[in-house]
Amino acid sequence: EQKYKYNIALTVSLLCLDLLPALSGEDTTKSFFQELVNILLSYVCKSFRRSSKVLDFHHPHQLREGLEGFSLELPDQPENLEQLLVDCRDTLKYGVKTGHPRFFNQLSSGLDVIGLAGEWLTSTANTNMFTYEVSPVFILMEEILLKKMQEIVGWSEEEGDGVFCPGGTMSNLYSVLLARYHFFPEVKTKGMTALPRLILFTSAHSHYSVKKSAAVLGIGSENVVVVKCNDRGKMIPAELESSIITAKDQGCVPFYVNATAGTTVYGAFDPLNAIADICESHGLWLHVDAAWGGGLLMSKRHRVKLQGIERAWSVTWNPHKMMGAPLQCSAILVKKRGLLKDCNQMCAEYLFQTDKHYDTSYDTGDKTIQCGRHVDVFKLWLMWKAKGSEGFESQVNKCLENAEHLFDNLKQRPDFELVFKSEPEHSNVCFWYIPPSLRNMSPGPERNRRLHEVAPKIKAKMMEQGMAMIGYQPLGDKVNFFRCVFSNPATQTEDVDYLLEEIASLGHDICIRTETDL
Amino acid sequence: EQKYKYNIALTVSLLCLDLLPALSGEDTTKSFFQELVNILLSYVCKSFRRSSKVLDFHHPHQLREGLEGFSLELPDQPENLEQLLVDCRDTLKYGVKTGHPRFFNQLSSGLDVIGLAGEWLTSTANTNMFTYEVSPVFILMEEILLKKMQEIVGWSEEEGDGVFCPGGTMSNLYSVLLARYHFFPEVKTKGMTALPRLILFTSAHSHYSVKKSAAVLGIGSENVVVVKCNDRGKMIPAELESSIITAKDQGCVPFYVNATAGTTVYGAFDPLNAIADICESHGLWLHVDAAWGGGLLMSKRHRVKLQGIERAWSVTWNPHKMMGAPLQCSAILVKKRGLLKDCNQMCAEYLFQTDKHYDTSYDTGDKTIQCGRHVDVFKLWLMWKAKGSEGFESQVNKCLENAEHLFDNLKQRPDFELVFKSEPEHSNVCFWYIPPSLRNMSPGPERNRRLHEVAPKIKAKMMEQGMAMIGYQPLGDKVNFFRCVFSNPATQTEDVDYLLEEIASLGHDICIRTETDL
């Protein structure tokens, strides 16, 4: 703290105009970054300390009003460098430490320091993935990463194409776009009005991005048939087949099935081989959304859960989830080579000149929906160098061991109830906390109504206290339950134990309104 | 160099497993980052030095084969920390210095060091824009930035919504999606087959993303009517009006017009008020693609070129272009509040629970096409704090002064020819270099054929030498010409002069095949 105060005195009277490209700006720039790096690394270290809070919660209006002089308003005149560093510190102070070992809130968690180093370099290079001429190294890294991931999926040497894009929803959108183009290439120029009524299929537990893609692409969300799942959240193949037949009987044209490898809430794996059989017999595009489950392909022990994925025509796989890469890092892998380019190419001459002096097949930007595209590959490439494939394997295995530990604990505790009794397949563990007042109540609507209120109330208290963070949601006929997910290698079994104690202690005395209070 | 070698000795025997979250990983992590920061800052300083090369060009196969031990292949076993630092240095070495004062290759250039600081913090915070609970500060910064940009566009207090998204193409895609939903809300559920044949309009000089959006959204690229431009690259309003009438006569339904404020190649501004009049009289959605030209709104001197932009229903504005923010930073601004949410909302219960304890209108993720979304706002927010609105104004003015300087020089030189004679409106300056062998040739197909080869040949030589970088393209009936653009505040008039000398010296002796060689 002392050191910090001393050093920023250097920057009191300086403005950003004193930094590079100012003529004598090198030293000032280095000093400014040195101060910044101290702030950032102190935050990184704190993120991993169990004694530090996960978050220091404030309501939107409190933050907007400017806490302790932290003003979000945009000035006409410049602020000095000291103030900027204070702003940086405050921005981190009021944020959420997603790398904290007790942050269980969502599928992406953890702060991989090598990935972070990769991001710092990426932003320093500040370039664009659209052409080889401005991103020679990153374009090649993307090619090598995609090839490796395709190989891990199980495609042959001759198969495979792909692109990194901003998130799993975009990857899933690509898959629907490509499937539509594959069967009806005229859609690119003529639009959907030239096509019959298309139908796609996805399970009740799948991610909402499939419906969103149908809405965006002009297919319409009602043309997404939601296929029933079993109790465990897996798509029921017979239900898929009968839905396909029904759609055909109604004169519609089924063309695409999304199977999920690792559902968002339950972490369930759809039976890929059975689904692939159905897709083959009906001639449908099989997409596997392995945004969350793809990481398990790195583990000899767990990859069996994705058996059949090699039969997919396209695969979404987000290394920013289970593999711990910083946000965002998502790949859409496509079996049929050349399709991405045919589907998306517009041949803009100002960018993709064909008379360049190098091999322009490396100008991959014309394969994408985007024009400018952020470099999302370097962090993953550097992590792969740092860990090796084997490092990812141990990391994934460890996350799943944490889930097994949580599951075993929950089975033994009378104050918790599992949402489904079978062993977790992924690192998702779903459960209710049962407060004392509900423990002897018989099942039924009144207990459900009360139980539904428990998780939000506990989460609210947990966020106010700031020592851990976990998500909850209802699903189908299940009222609000907690979903714990592990993707942070910093999390140990002691953190899992802490979480249960924290929930039990916050939940023990919560006040649930009885019917007469309503 | 000596210092560097000494320090990395510390990391020779260490692996990433010795870094955080390892138990005693704090010191190792700090040392590793210290080394990395030395590499990155040395690159930053070099980027601004005119004596350093812009790029060290290698062909794809050369890089793939592994230059001087720089292997891109992904290992099974981990590499040590020293090797990782060497990999980082090599990645930068073989890349392109987009921040170099003599990098004129594209609309996004420059390395704003405050923006860079913002990116380092953003990646350290490693969070997701989908909900307030994990991004409280960034969500509010986005709101404040969007509000400010809407105010600058000229919308009233009661109007305005928006979102930052991954690039101008995505922003333009949002605009078409929103326009379609506004007129035909049933498209979200029923798809395009429930709709009449929709037609949209954009100019011949506009960005290809409008056609791409039509292809992606299922409207079809043939349903984009390309409206003629004048010699200066501006849309001709009378042509727009007659195209609209023709489309209606053919039984189609016009619904959307894209006007460009700052075209990609010429930097032309479409006459917004005249186009807005036509849109109003026909009841069409007016989108203004100000991805490139939006920055001029910051300048009292230049914002007059966007007169009428306040009449747009939506606006694309990329601060990563003219305002120098690191890639990516693009906003889609929407006049009608609530439309983004109505159009894109899917109400996923695992993410957008309605029983949270804070004001969930701040969970803005349901307004977007994406689910997970990178934090693109902090860098811009920090830059705004550092420069103030006035700092952006001087920056923009300076870029346009460089363009004027180049234009004035070109007018006076016999070895160059301007593509159009009028003063540049934006920072784009388009020109041919005329090698000695063509100077006395009369205009016609043979001169055109030869002139077409000049720019690619010069660019190839320029990339091999690596001292500057500029783009070229053909456009309409114009054969390949150079397009110089200024968005890098590090560029001085001396760099502009250097560029012309460099082109002249590289081009003086180039060998253009005569017809008999073919």
Interface residues (C-beta under 8 A of the other chain):
Chain A: L15 C16 L17 L19 L20 P21 G25 E26 T29 K30 F32 F33 Q34 L36 V37 L40 L41 Y43 V44 C45 F48 F57 H58 H59 P60 H61 L63 R64 L72 E73 L74 P75 D76 Q77 P78 E79 L81 Q83 L84 D87 C88 T91 L92 Y94 G95 V96 T98 G99 P101 N105 Q106 S108 L111 V113 I114 L116 A117 E119 W120 L121 S123 T124 A125 N126 T127 N128 Y132 E133 V134 S135 P136 V137 F138 I139 L140 M141 I144 L145 K148 P166 G167 G168 T169 M170 L173 L177 R180 V187 K188 T189 K190 G191 M192 T193 A194 L195 R197 L198 H207 Y208 S209 K211 K212 A214 A215 V216 L217 G218 I219 G220 S221 E222 N223 T264 V265 H320 P326 L327 Q328 S330 N344 M346 A348 E349 Y350 L351 Q353 D355 K356 H357 Y358 D359 Y362 I369 Q370 C371 G372 R373 H374 F378 W381 L382 W384 K385 A386 K387 G388 S389 E390 G391 E453 P456 K459 A460 M463 M469 G471 Y472 Q473 P474 L475 N480 R483 P489 A490
Chain B: L15 C16 L17 L19 L20 P21 G25 E26 T29 K30 F32 F33 Q34 L36 V37 L40 L41 Y43 V44 C45 F48 F57 H58 H59 P60 H61 L63 R64 L72 E73 L74 P75 D76 Q77 P78 E79 L81 Q83 L84 D87 C88 T91 L92 Y94 G95 V96 T98 G99 P101 N105 Q106 S108 L111 V113 I114 L116 A117 E119 W120 L121 T122 S123 T124 A125 N126 T127 N128 Y132 E133 V134 S135 P136 V137 F138 I139 L140 M141 I144 L145 K148 P166 G167 G168 T169 M170 L173 L177 R180 V187 K188 T189 K190 G191 M192 T193 A194 L195 R197 L198 H207 Y208 S209 K211 K212 A214 A215 V216 L217 G218 I219 G220 S221 E222 N223 T264 V265 H320 P326 L327 Q328 S330 N344 M346 A348 E349 Y350 L351 Q353 D355 K356 H357 Y358 D359 Y362 I369 Q370 C371 G372 R373 H374 F378 W381 L382 W384 K385 A386 K387 G388 S389 E390 G391 E453 P456 K459 A460 M463 M469 G471 Y472 Q473 P474 L475 N480 R483 P489 A490
